């Protein structure tokens, strides 16, 4: 293959995405629609993490009072021109991402198989879909209450935890949730060290290489952000005090109050923002073939 031909092949993932989608719509409209929805979902996930990371970085620099979690960061969009439209697009995108996660988890759209490691990955995708679907519900709750900002506050993390505390074995469930969040944080950090994130992308090797490093930074940042959330949840269940629970914003705020808190929160916020940036790369370069979920085994 000569140099010009190689350049055309390498550039194909960048310049032929929309042409390929048009072809897919003509051949399999439902599959193309699912693919577009999933790609919008990756971008919506990216917007969430970029917003959380950006606000946390501003807080570390002393330019905003305190960091926010996902909902707090997204509510800030309402003050921007076209902010409500952004919320709508993000909410719809997260619903689409939750649906794609369901296809991955239940119908094995990625052809991972049924080995223990694959089943663990699919379980994680199912939980991810549930979380992002719940976030989409919360976003539309924000939109519904924007007509009266005095009542725009949704339930705080401590209020939701208090409801769980009232269940039978509620404190133990909160302890298990805290341990689970900590385990997810450690898992993200382990993935940052060992996973080859570029292998899931269809792009030039040079793009896959720097995207892999961006993903490593992002997964490490997300993992570190989850650890204090899990710790506060664990402590709330252990002491049976829901007021000790913190969401991402509250946990980063507690980190901010520690010695060298500005530096630590700044590094974590850059990692969270990097995770959001990698989601946009996945939206563009990740192969998405929903028809594989329903294909018959050979």
VOBA-1610 file (N, C-alpha, C; in pm, whole numbers, padded with zeros to 5 digits, always signed):
BEGIN
Unk+00086-00120+00000Unk+00000+00000+00000Unk+00089+00124+00000Unk+00067+00217-00100Unk+00152+00335-00106Unk+00110+00437-00001Unk+00189+00548+00008Unk+00164+00647+00113Unk+00028+00712+00102Unk-00017+00745-00021Unk-00148+00811-00036Unk-00261+00719+00006Unk-00251+00592-00034Unk-00356+00497+00004Unk-00361+00479+00154Unk-00244+00471+00217Unk-00239+00455+00363Unk-00300+00575+00432Unk-00273+00695+00378Unk-00330+00816+00440Unk-00481+00816+00431Unk-00534+00768+00316Unk-00680+00763+00301Unk-00740+00665+00400Unk-00677+00548+00417Unk-00728+00448+00512Unk-00723+00502+00654Unk-00611+00567+00690Unk-00597+00620+00825Unk-00698+00729+00853Unk-00731+00810+00751Unk-00821+00922+00772Unk-00967+00879+00770Unk-00994+00757+00721Unk-01132+00713+00704Unk-01216+00725+00829Unk-01167+00681+00949Unk-01250+00692+01068Unk-01291+00835+01099Unk-01210+00934+01052Unk-01242+01072+01084Unk-01338+01134+00983Unk-01318+01104+00853Unk-01389+01180+00750Unk-01510+01105+00695Unk-01530+00978+00732Unk-01639+00902+00672Unk-01744+00858+00772Unk-01740+00913+00893Unk-01837+00871+00995Unk-01979+00901+00950Unk-02004+01024+00904Unk-02140+01061+00866Unk-02185+00990+00739Unk-02092+00971+00644Unk-02127+00896+00523Unk-02164+00752+00559Unk-02088+00693+00653Unk-02118+00555+00693Unk-02253+00547+00763Unk-02283+00649+00846Unk-02413+00649+00913Unk-02527+00661+00812Unk-02509+00744+00709Unk-02613+00755+00607Unk-02635+00621+00537Unk-02525+00551+00511Unk-02538+00419+00449Unk-02608+00322+00542Unk-02572+00327+00670Unk-02635+00237+00766Unk-02784+00265+00780Unk-02823+00392+00773Unk-02965+00425+00779Unk-03040+00365+00660Unk-02975+00360+00545Unk-03041+00303+00428Unk-03050+00151+00436Unk-02955+00088+00505Unk-02952-00058+00514Unk-03027-00109+00638Unk-02998-00049+00754Unk-03059-00093+00881Unk-03090+00031+00966Unk-03205+00094+00941Unk-03235+00221+01009Unk-03234+00210+01161Unk-03289+00101+01216Unk-03296+00093+01362Unk-03157+00081+01424Unk-03067+00005+01358Unk-02932-00010+01410Unk-02857+00123+01404Unk-02876+00197+01294Unk-02811+00328+01282Unk-02865+00424+01387Unk-02995+00417+01415Unk-03053+00505+01517Unk-02997+00472+01655Unk-02984+00343+01685Unk-02926+00303+01814Unk-02781+00350+01823Unk-02707+00336+01714Unk-02567+00381+01714Unk-02557+00531+01740Unk-02639+00610+01671Unk-02635+00755+01691Unk-02672+00792+01834Unk-02773+00720+01887Unk-02814+00748+02025Unk-02702+00714+02123Unk-02634+00602+02100Unk-02523+00563+02188Unk-02410+00664+02180Unk-02380+00714+02060Unk-02273+00812+02046Unk-02311+00943+02115Unk-02437+00983+02104Unk-02484+01100+02177Unk-02471+01076+02327Unk-02495+00951+02370Unk-02482+00918+02511Unk-02339+00932+02561Unk-02242+00887+02481Unk-02102+00905+02521Unk-02069+01054+02535Unk-02120+01135+02442Unk-02093+01279+02451Unk-02160+01340+02574Unk-02282+01293+02605Unk-02350+01343+02724Unk-02273+01307+02850Unk-02221+01185+02856Unk-02139+01146+02971Unk-02015+01235+02979Unk-01958+01265+02864Unk-01842+01352+02863Unk-01873+01491+02915Unk-01989+01544+02878Unk-02028+01677+02926Unk-02044+01678+03078Unk-02100+01572+03133Unk-02118+01564+03279Unk-01982+01571+03349Unk-01889+01486+03306Unk-01760+01480+03374Unk-01676+01605+03348Unk-01685+01661+03229Unk-01613+01785+03203Unk-01666+01898+03293Unk-01797+01902+03313Unk-01856+02006+03398Unk-01812+01990+03542Unk-01820+01867+03594Unk-01779+01842+03732Unk-01631+01876+03751Unk-01548+01830+03656Unk-01405+01856+03667Unk-01371+02003+03657Unk-01438+02075+03566Unk-01409+02217+03548Unk-01446+02298+03673Unk-01564+02269+03731Unk-01606+02344+03849Unk-01516+02310+03968Unk-01476+02183+03982Unk-01385+02146+04090Unk-01250+02214+04074Unk-01203+02226+03949Unk-01076+02294+03925Unk-01087+02442+03960Unk-01199+02505+03924Unk-01220+02646+03960Unk-01223+02663+04112Unk-01284+02566+04182Unk-01287+02573+04328Unk-01147+02560+04385Unk-01066+02470+04327Unk-00929+02454+04374Unk-00847+02581+04353Unk-00882+02657+04250Unk-00812+02782+04220Unk-00871+02901+04294Unk-00977+02876+04373Unk-01039+02983+04449Unk-01129+03073+04367Unk-01172+03028+04249Unk-01255+03112+04162Unk-01404+03083+04176Unk-01438+02979+04250Unk-01578+02950+04282Unk-01582+02894+04424Unk-01692+02913+04498Unk-01691+02879+04641Unk-01661+02734+04673Unk-01721+02640+04601Unk-01703+02499+04635Unk-01733+02413+04512Unk-01681+02292+04509Unk-01707+02202+04396Unk-01850+02149+04400Unk-01895+02096+04287Unk-02030+02041+04276Unk-02023+01898+04224Unk-02126+01822+04256Unk-02144+01694+04193Unk-02208+01712+04057Unk-02253+01599+03997Unk-02304+01605+03860Unk-02424+01697+03847Unk-02523+01683+03935Unk-02643+01764+03923Unk-02614+01912+03950Unk-02533+01939+04052Unk-02498+02078+04081Unk-02425+02142+03966Unk-02334+02067+03901Unk-02261+02121+03787Unk-02355+02147+03670Unk-02447+02053+03645Unk-02538+02070+03532Unk-02638+02181+03555Unk-02680+02202+03680Unk-02772+02311+03709Unk-02711+02447+03676Unk-02578+02456+03684Unk-02512+02581+03649Unk-02533+02616+03503Unk-02558+02515+03419Unk-02583+02543+03278Unk-02706+02629+03257Unk-02803+02618+03347Unk-02930+02689+03330Unk-02909+02840+03326Unk-02796+02887+03378Unk-02768+03030+03379Unk-02706+03077+03248Unk-02670+02983+03160Unk-02607+03019+03034Unk-02713+03035+02924Unk-02682+03110+02819Unk-02770+03109+02701Unk-02777+02967+02645Unk-02895+02924+02610Unk-02919+02789+02558Unk-02888+02680+02661Unk-02876+02719+02790Unk-02843+02621+02892Unk-02948+02512+02907Unk-03076+02550+02901Unk-03183+02451+02914Unk-03180+02352+02798Unk-03148+02405+02678Unk-03135+02315+02562Unk-03023+02214+02585Unk-02910+02260+02642Unk-02801+02168+02673Unk-02845+02062+02774Unk-02924+02102+02872Unk-02975+02005+02969Unk-03063+01902+02901Unk-03150+01947+02812Unk-03236+01853+02740Unk-03153+01753+02659Unk-03057+01805+02582Unk-02975+01717+02499Unk-02897+01618+02586Unk-02842+01667+02698Unk-02767+01579+02787Unk-02857+01474+02849Unk-02977+01514+02893Unk-03070+01417+02950Unk-03110+01309+02852Unk-03143+01350+02729Unk-03178+01252+02626Unk-03059+01162+02595Unk-02940+01223+02588Unk-02820+01145+02560Unk-02793+01042+02668Unk-02813+01079+02794Unk-02789+00983+02903Unk-02893+00871+02901Unk-03016+00901+02863Unk-03113+00793+02844Unk-03064+00697+02735Unk-03012+00754+02627Unk-02960+00671+02519Unk-02841+00589+02564Unk-02755+00649+02645Unk-02638+00576+02695Unk-02682+00462+02787Unk-02784+00488+02870Unk-02835+00381+02957Unk-02891+00266+02872Unk-02960+00299+02762Unk-03010+00195+02674Unk-02898+00115+02608Unk-02792+00184+02567Unk-02678+00114+02508Unk-02611+00023+02610Unk-02601+00070+02734Unk-02545-00014+02839Unk-02631-00139+02859Unk-02762-00124+02847Unk-02850-00240+02860Unk-02823-00341+02750Unk-02803-00293+02626Unk-02770-00384+02516Unk-02636-00454+02541Unk-02539-00378+02594Unk-02409-00438+02623Unk-02420-00544+02732Unk-02497-00512+02837Unk-02503-00600+02954Unk-02591-00722+02930Unk-02709-00700+02876Unk-02808-00808+02864Unk-02788-00890+02738Unk-02763-00821+02624Unk-02754-00891+02496Unk-02612-00905+02444Unk-02513-00862+02524Unk-02372-00879+02490Unk-02341-00817+02354Unk-02374-00689+02338Unk-02349-00620+02211Unk-02201-00613+02177Unk-02113-00624+02277Unk-01968-00619+02252Unk-01906-00757+02232Unk-01990-00861+02231Unk-01941-00998+02215Unk-01832-01033+02317Unk-01857-01001+02442Unk-01759-01032+02547Unk-01763-01179+02589Unk-01879-01242+02573Unk-01891-01381+02609Unk-01945-01400+02750Unk-01927-01520+02803Unk-01984-01554+02934Unk-01878-01603+03033Unk-01753-01573+03007Unk-01650-01607+03106Unk-01665-01517+03229Unk-01611-01558+03343Unk-01629-01478+03465Unk-01590-01332+03449Unk-01476-01305+03385Unk-01433-01167+03365Unk-01532-01091+03278Unk-01583-01158+03174Unk-01680-01093+03086Unk-01811-01066+03159Unk-01856-01161+03239Unk-01979-01141+03315Unk-01964-01027+03415Unk-01846-01016+03477Unk-01822-00906+03570Unk-01827-00772+03496Unk-01769-00769+03376Unk-01774-00647+03295Unk-01916-00611+03257Unk-01995-00711+03220Unk-02135-00685+03181Unk-02219-00641+03300Unk-02189-00695+03418Unk-02258-00649+03539Unk-02225-00502+03565Unk-02098-00465+03547Unk-02059-00326+03563Unk-02131-00236+03463Unk-02148-00284+03340Unk-02221-00206+03240Unk-02368-00189+03278Unk-02426-00294+03337Unk-02565-00284+03382Unk-02579-00179+03492Unk-02488-00181+03589Unk-02491-00081+03696Unk-02468+00058+03641Unk-02376+00069+03545Unk-02350+00197+03481Unk-02475+00250+03413Unk-02546+00162+03342Unk-02670+00204+03277Unk-02774+00255+03376Unk-02785+00184+03490Unk-02880+00227+03592Unk-02843+00364+03647Unk-02715+00385+03672Unk-02670+00513+03728Unk-02694+00627+03631Unk-02659+00607+03504Unk-02677+00716+03407Unk-02824+00738+03375Unk-02905+00632+03377Unk-03049+00651+03361Unk-03107+00732+03476Unk-03062+00704+03598Unk-03108+00781+03714Unk-03064+00927+03704Unk-02942+00948+03653Unk-02894+01085+03636Unk-02979+01159+03533Unk-03019+01089+03427Unk-03106+01152+03327Unk-03239+01193+03389Unk-03296+01106+03475Unk-03421+01141+03545Unk-03400+01267+03629Unk-03286+01276+03697Unk-03258+01393+03781Unk-03244+01519+03697Unk-03184+01506+03578Unk-03168+01622+03492Unk-03303+01676+03450Unk-03395+01588+03413Unk-03527+01636+03374Unk-03604+01690+03495Unk-03569+01639+03615Unk-03624+01700+03735Unk-03577+01842+03753Unk-03449+01868+03721Unk-03397+02005+03726Unk-03471+02093+03627Unk-03491+02042+03505Unk-03561+02121+03403Unk-03702+02155+03449Unk-03770+02058+03509Unk-03907+02080+03554Unk-03917+02188+03662Unk-03812+02207+03739Unk-03818+02302+03851Unk-03752+02435+03820Unk-03700+02453+03699Unk-03630+02578+03668Unk-03723+02698+03664Unk-03852+02675+03654Unk-03944+02789+03653Unk-03948+02858+03788Unk-03906+02790+03893Unk-03902+02850+04026Unk-03776+02804+04095Unk-03668+02883+04083Unk-03538+02841+04133Unk-03536+02822+04284Unk-03632+02880+04355Unk-03635+02861+04499Unk-03666+02716+04535Unk-03729+02644+04443Unk-03764+02504+04470Unk-03686+02410+04379Unk-03575+02460+04325Unk-03500+02381+04228Unk-03405+02280+04292Unk-03393+02281+04423Unk-03302+02188+04489Unk-03361+02048+04492Unk-03289+01953+04440Unk-03332+01814+04448Unk-03286+01756+04581Unk-03321+01632+04603Unk-03280+01566+04726Unk-03128+01566+04739Unk-03080+01598+04857Unk-02938+01587+04883Unk-02902+01441+04908Unk-02773+01412+04895Unk-02728+01275+04918Unk-02767+01227+05056Unk-02751+01312+05157Unk-02784+01272+05294Unk-02932+01241+05309Unk-03017+01311+05236Unk-03161+01285+05245Unk-03196+01151+05182Unk-03131+01119+05072Unk-03155+00988+05009Unk-03104+00876+05099Unk-02987+00898+05160Unk-02931+00797+05249Unk-03021+00779+05371Unk-03081+00888+05421Unk-03170+00878+05536Unk-03289+00789+05505Unk-03340+00793+05382Unk-03450+00706+05344Unk-03407+00560+05347Unk-03284+00533+05299Unk-03234+00396+05300Unk-03214+00349+05444Unk-03167+00441+05531Unk-03145+00406+05671Unk-03274+00358+05738Unk-03388+00407+05690Unk-03515+00370+05750Unk-03562+00231+05708Unk-03497+00171+05609Unk-03534+00038+05566Unk-03485-00066+05667Unk-03543-00186+05664Unk-03483-00295+05743Unk-03339-00319+05697Unk-03250-00331+05793Unk-03107-00346+05765Unk-03050-00228+05687Unk-03115-00112+05699Unk-03073+00006+05623Unk-02928+00045+05645Unk-02882+00059+05771Unk-02740+00096+05792Unk-02643-00002+05729Unk-02675-00132+05733Unk-02585-00231+05671Unk-02583-00214+05520Unk-02699-00180+05463Unk-02702-00156+05319Unk-02617-00035+05282Unk-02619+00069+05364Unk-02538+00188+05338Unk-02390+00153+05350Unk-02355+00069+05449Unk-02215+00025+05462Unk-02172-00052+05337Unk-02258-00143+05290Unk-02225-00218+05169Unk-02212-00126+05048Unk-02296-00024+05041Unk-02287+00072+04931Unk-02154+00147+04937Unk-02114+00187+05057Unk-01986+00255+05072Unk-01870+00167+05029Unk-01874+00039+05071Unk-01768-00054+05031Unk-01768-00075+04880Unk-01886-00081+04822Unk-01896-00098+04677Unk-01837+00021+04603Unk-01866+00143+04650Unk-01812+00263+04585Unk-01660+00266+04597Unk-01610+00229+04716Unk-01464+00224+04733Unk-01403+00121+04638Unk-01468+00005+04626Unk-01418-00099+04535Unk-01419-00049+04390Unk-01522+00025+04353Unk-01527+00082+04217Unk-01414+00181+04196Unk-01387+00262+04300Unk-01277+00357+04289Unk-01143+00287+04270Unk-01120+00183+04350Unk-00996+00105+04336Unk-00992+00038+04198Unk-01107-00013+04154Unk-01112-00077+04023Unk-01078+00019+03910Unk-01126+00143+03920Unk-01091+00242+03819Unk-00942+00271+03818Unk-00883+00279+03937Unk-00738+00304+03945Unk-00659+00188+03887Unk-00705+00065+03913Unk-00637-00053+03858Unk-00648-00053+03705Unk-00768-00020+03655Unk-00785-00012+03510Unk-00693+00093+03449Unk-00678+00204+03519Unk-00588+00310+03470Unk-00446+00259+03452Unk-00407+00166+03538Unk-00270+00114+03533Unk-00252+00006+03427Unk-00354-00075+03402Unk-00333-00197+03324Unk-00412-00205+03194Unk-00525-00134+03181Unk-00608-00150+03062Unk-00545-00081+02940Unk-00567-00139+02824Unk-00527-00077+02697Unk-00653-00014+02635Unk-00680+00109+02671Unk-00804+00173+02628Unk-00806+00201+02478Unk-00689+00213+02419Unk-00684+00238+02276Unk-00731+00121+02193Unk-00732+00001+02250Unk-00772-00118+02174Unk-00921-00117+02141Unk-00999-00038+02211Unk-01144-00032+02183Unk-01178+00076+02081Unk-01079+00145+02027Unk-01102+00254+01934Unk-01060+00214+01793Unk-01135+00261+01695Unk-01100+00238+01556Unk-01044+00368+01499Unk-00912+00382+01507Unk-00847+00506+01467Unk-00701+00479+01438Unk-00629+00582+01398Unk-00485+00568+01373Unk-00413+00530+01501Unk-00304+00454+01492Unk-00229+00416+01613Unk-00183+00536+01694Unk-00146+00646+01628Unk-00101+00764+01702Unk-00214+00823+01785Unk-00335+00824+01729Unk-00451+00875+01804Unk-00483+00780+01920Unk-00480+00650+01893Unk-00510+00553+01999Unk-00409+00563+02113Unk-00283+00595+02080Unk-00180+00603+02183Unk-00206+00717+02280Unk-00230+00840+02228Unk-00253+00950+02322Unk-00390+00941+02386Unk-00488+00882+02316Unk-00620+00864+02377Unk-00611+00766+02494Unk-00526+00665+02481Unk-00507+00568+02589Unk-00452+00637+02713Unk-00354+00726+02695Unk-00298+00797+02810Unk-00399+00893+02871Unk-00481+00957+02786Unk-00586+01043+02838Unk-00684+00962+02922Unk-00717+00842+02874Unk-00809+00755+02948Unk-00747+00711+03081Unk-00618+00681+03081Unk-00553+00642+03206Unk-00563+00753+03310Unk-00536+00875+03267Unk-00548+00989+03359Unk-00693+01003+03406Unk-00787+00986+03312Unk-00927+01002+03346Unk-00978+00897+03442Unk-00944+00771+03417Unk-00990+00664+03507Unk-00927+00676+03644Unk-00800+00718+03648Unk-00737+00739+03778Unk-00805+00852+03854Unk-00834+00963+03784Unk-00903+01075+03849Unk-01041+01037+03897Unk-01115+00963+03815Unk-01250+00921+03858Unk-01241+00827+03977Unk-01143+00736+03974Unk-01126+00644+04086Unk-01094+00717+04215Unk-01003+00814+04208Unk-00968+00891+04328Unk-01085+00974+04378Unk-01169+01023+04286Unk-01286+01100+04328Unk-01389+01013+04398Unk-01396+00884+04361Unk-01494+00794+04421Unk-01455+00749+04561Unk-01325+00746+04590Unk-01280+00694+04720Unk-01337+00773+04839Unk-01328+00907+04841Unk-01387+00978+04956Unk-01538+00965+04961Unk-01605+00954+04845Unk-01750+00932+04845Unk-01783+00802+04917Unk-01710+00696+04883Unk-01731+00568+04949Unk-01698+00572+05096Unk-01592+00644+05133Unk-01553+00654+05273Unk-01662+00723+05355Unk-01717+00833+05304Unk-01822+00904+05377Unk-01949+00820+05385Unk-01979+00743+05279Unk-02096+00656+05282Unk-02076+00545+05385Unk-01957+00488+05387Unk-01926+00383+05484Unk-01937+00437+05627Unk-01886+00556+05650Unk-01892+00614+05784Unk-02034+00647+05825Unk-02116+00692+05727Unk-02255+00723+05758Unk-02330+00598+05802Unk-02307+00485+05732Unk-02372+00361+05771Unk-02321+00307+05903Unk-02190+00319+05926Unk-02131+00268+06049Unk-02182+00344+06171Unk-02190+00476+06159Unk-02238+00560+06271Unk-02390+00577+06271Unk-02456+00524+06167Unk-02601+00537+06151Unk-02643+00684+06155Unk-02564+00767+06085Unk-02595+00909+06073Unk-02591+00946+05925Unk-02708+00965+05866Unk-02716+00995+05723Unk-02649+01128+05689Unk-02642+01219+05785Unk-02583+01351+05757Unk-02435+01342+05724Unk-02370+01229+05754Unk-02228+01215+05724Unk-02203+01175+05578Unk-02307+01136+05507Unk-02292+01095+05368Unk-02265+01217+05280Unk-02185+01199+05178Unk-02151+01306+05085Unk-02160+01254+04942Unk-02206+01342+04854Unk-02195+01312+04713Unk-02057+01352+04662Unk-02040+01352+04530Unk-01909+01386+04474Unk-01869+01528+04512Unk-01964+01622+04501Unk-01931+01760+04534Unk-01891+01777+04680Unk-01966+01715+04771Unk-01935+01725+04913Unk-01805+01657+04948Unk-01778+01541+04883Unk-01654+01469+04910Unk-01533+01549+04862Unk-01544+01610+04744Unk-01434+01694+04695Unk-01417+01817+04782Unk-01530+01869+04834Unk-01520+01982+04925Unk-01446+01947+05052Unk-01469+01826+05104Unk-01397+01781+05223Unk-01249+01764+05193Unk-01219+01715+05074Unk-01079+01704+05032Unk-01014+01842+05024Unk-01092+01938+04977Unk-01045+02076+04963Unk-01004+02135+05097Unk-01070+02089+05206Unk-01044+02146+05338Unk-00920+02087+05405Unk-00860+01984+05346Unk-00744+01919+05406Unk-00616+01994+05371Unk-00506+01955+05441Unk-00376+02010+05406Unk-00343+01972+05262Unk-00293+02068+05188Unk-00267+02051+05045Unk-00394+02016+04969Unk-00509+02057+05024Unk-00637+02023+04960Unk-00652+02083+04822Unk-00607+02209+04805Unk-00618+02272+04673Unk-00543+02192+04568Unk-00421+02151+04603Unk-00341+02075+04507Unk-00404+01940+04476Unk-00449+01870+04579Unk-00509+01739+04557Unk-00637+01750+04476Unk-00722+01847+04510Unk-00847+01860+04437Unk-00821+01905+04294Unk-00718+01988+04274Unk-00685+02028+04138Unk-00644+01910+04052Unk-00562+01820+04108Unk-00520+01702+04033Unk-00637+01609+04004Unk-00721+01587+04105Unk-00837+01500+04086Unk-00932+01560+03982Unk-00953+01691+03988Unk-01045+01756+03894Unk-00993+01746+03751Unk-00861+01756+03732Unk-00805+01739+03598Unk-00828+01596+03549Unk-00816+01499+03639Unk-00844+01361+03601Unk-00989+01339+03563Unk-01080+01397+03641Unk-01223+01384+03610Unk-01254+01448+03475Unk-01196+01565+03449Unk-01216+01630+03320Unk-01157+01548+03206Unk-01042+01482+03231Unk-00982+01396+03129Unk-01073+01278+03097Unk-01141+01225+03198Unk-01237+01117+03174Unk-01349+01166+03083Unk-01395+01288+03107Unk-01498+01344+03021Unk-01449+01364+02879Unk-01324+01409+02863Unk-01270+01428+02729Unk-01258+01295+02656Unk-01218+01189+02728Unk-01207+01058+02665Unk-01343+01007+02618Unk-01449+01044+02690Unk-01583+01002+02647Unk-01616+01058+02509Unk-01570+01180+02478Unk-01593+01236+02345Unk-01513+01159+02240Unk-01393+01115+02275Unk-01313+01034+02182Unk-01384+00902+02155Unk-01440+00841+02261Unk-01516+00717+02241Unk-01637+00742+02152Unk-01703+00856+02170Unk-01820+00887+02088Unk-01785+00891+01939Unk-01663+00931+01907Unk-01624+00945+01768Unk-01562+00817+01711Unk-01478+00751+01789Unk-01395+00643+01735Unk-01437+00504+01780Unk-01523+00490+01878Unk-01554+00356+01927Unk-01648+00284+01832Unk-01615+00163+01789Unk-01710+00086+01706Unk-01835+00052+01787Unk-01950+00081+01729Unk-02078+00052+01795Unk-02163-00025+01694Unk-02188-00152+01723Unk-02264-00239+01632Unk-02379-00303+01709Unk-02491-00232+01725Unk-02602-00287+01804Unk-02661-00414+01743Unk-02649-00433+01611Unk-02707-00553+01550Unk-02642-00681+01601Unk-02517-00669+01653Unk-02451-00787+01707Unk-02524-00841+01830Unk-02601-00753+01897Unk-02671-00797+02017Unk-02780-00900+01986Unk-02830-00898+01862Unk-02942-00985+01829Unk-02906-01087+01720Unk-02777-01090+01683Unk-02737-01187+01581Unk-02735-01327+01639Unk-02769-01420+01561Unk-02771-01560+01606Unk-02630-01615+01609Unk-02595-01694+01710Unk-02462-01754+01712Unk-02443-01849+01596Unk-02317-01850+01546Unk-02288-01937+01431Unk-02299-02083+01469
//
